Amino acid sequence: MSGAQKKFLNSQELALRLGVSISTIYFWVSQNKVPYFKMGKHNRFDYEEVLAHFKNKTLKSDGGRIEKH
C-alpha cells in the first residue's frame, strides 16, 4: 500500500468479508488456523495475508475445503 497506512480488520470485519460467522473466526484463532496478531487484547487481521494463507492452504489440501465451526 503506497503512501497510506494499512488498515487491519477486527474479528467482526473479517467474518463479514469472508462470509463466515464470528464464532468461526474465534475458532480459527483458537486453533491457529488463520494468521492474526494481537493489538492490546484484541485480535487484528491483515485481510490480504488471510486470503494468501487460505489460497496457499487450498493449493496444498485435498479439495480446498476450509473447516468451518
N, C-alpha and C positions, 0 to 999 in steps of 0.2 A: 504494500500500500504506500504509494509515494506521497509525501507531504502531509499525510493525515495520520492521526493516531488510530491504531487498530481498536475496534470495539469487540470486547469479549462478551459472550452470551451467558446469562444465568440459566439455571435448570429449566425454568418455565419457557424461556425463549427458545432454547434448544429443542425442547419437546414439541413446541409448535412448528418449528422449521422442519423437523424430521417426521412429524405426523404420528408421534407416539405419545403415550401418557407420561406425565411427570413421574409417576411411580416407576416406569420403565427406565427413565434416566437415573433415578436414585438407585435402582437395582444394578444397572450397568456400572455406576460409580462404585458401588459396594463390592462388585466383582472385578473391578479394574478392567472393564470391557470397553471403556471409552476414555480417550485422553482428556484430562482436565487438570486444573491446578487450583490451589486454594488462594483466595484473596480475603484475608482475615479468616472468618469462619465460613465463608461462602465458597461454593464451587463455581468456577468460571470455565468457559469452553471457547476454544478457537474453532469456529464453525468450519473453516477450510481444513484445519487439521483433523477434525472429526470426520469430515467427508473422505479425506485421503485415507484415514485409518480404516474406515469401513470398505472403501474401494479396494484397498490392499488386502483386507481380510476376505472379501468376496472373491478376489482372484485366487486366493490360496485355498479356499474352502470348497466343499462339495455342494454345488447348487447355489452358493452365495446367500444362504439364509442367515438372517440376523435374529438371534434369540430375543424374543420379547417376553416381558414379565407381565 
